[in-house]
């Protein structure tokens, strides 16, 4: 059982005042948190991640330090900003400390601000969508998130508005013993388009907790590119849920990158709710030391004539552990579905372990669905071939793993994200060689 002695009614009362309807929502979520059980390994959803000894004794709210903190503490460096932005928001610990929105986007009616400000100034939009895709009653950790969330990001792109430059939100955590609750809510109107980068970063810490939620509403005919970059330092436990709803003839392309945290469990779900929708879900992760990664995905085909394509690739070394469990669900009315799910894992140490568990649930009869999964070491014959050409074993392994990830990275259309992921993979391999 998870013990808690900090997330109580007193801590709830000491949070910054909630705006409008978020006050009752916070109280409702707290009641759910107290009533819901701790996720158990006895259930299939949590079978591979054991949190039975995980103590919820973190600090529920840690100040961000105000706008002046942006230029200190390595915050801007963590943002990894290259080139221009349509908007940039920075949250340090529990508070948003900076939000910038380009004038062109502002003039087009785009709203980009922290969730608490949005709840006060745009209550109709926020009340309609906040926790509509990820209800607080779904798990105890989501209830905890709903009760203690502060800060967070809201992006609204009106109908017909196409924003070429990317938006970015950075959640930066540098307080030992702290808990943060990042929440990104993106609402994209009919025939609009946008690119969004969600970045989580921290230095190495003794112990910290991230309980994150992302909700993406994709309007009819809209186009959305979304990248999540999880680069927490050591000592962080990260639980994340990302869920998107795709409208008629709309498209979403998501990318999940995971290199950080001691334990990271990330759920990514796409609901193809209207005919003609398309979803691409890409994932890249590299685990080392004693890291534990648990990735869960859902391609939920509700409407007919939709397509989805998922490709996750991961590498493991040392004593790390990774599990991928994916689900393609084709519902009875989702005729003419075209769905593919692929998970590949490469193991670089005899002590590392990976599992890949693809699942299909098909309730329609006119569909094209497939899945593929593999777990294995670097191919010895390929290593031997490269060594016979004068390449060292370490360099041969580096070339093979780099090529292994390239299939995913070549499909990433956000240049800075692709280049950053390539550099992170290279750094992981270099550190492995040095060790």
Protein Blocks (a to p, Z undefined) as FASTA:
>chain_A
ZZdfkbcfklmmmpccdehjlmmmmmmmmmmmmmpccddfkbmklmmpccklpccfbcfb
dcehijmlmmgghlmmmnopghjdfbdcddehjbcfbdcddfklmmnopacddfklmmmm
mmmlmmmmgoklmcfklpmklmmmmmmgggjidddddehiacfbdcddddddfbehiacd
ddddddddehiacdddddddddddfbdcddddddddddehiacddddddfbdehiacddd
ddddddehiacddddddfehjbdcdddddddfbghiacddddddddehjbccdddddddd
fbghiacddddddddehjbccdddddddddfklghiacddddddddfbfkbccddddddd
dfbfbdcdddddddddddfklmmmmmmnopafklmmmmmmmmmmmmmmmmpcbfklmmmm
mmmmmmmmmmmmmZZ
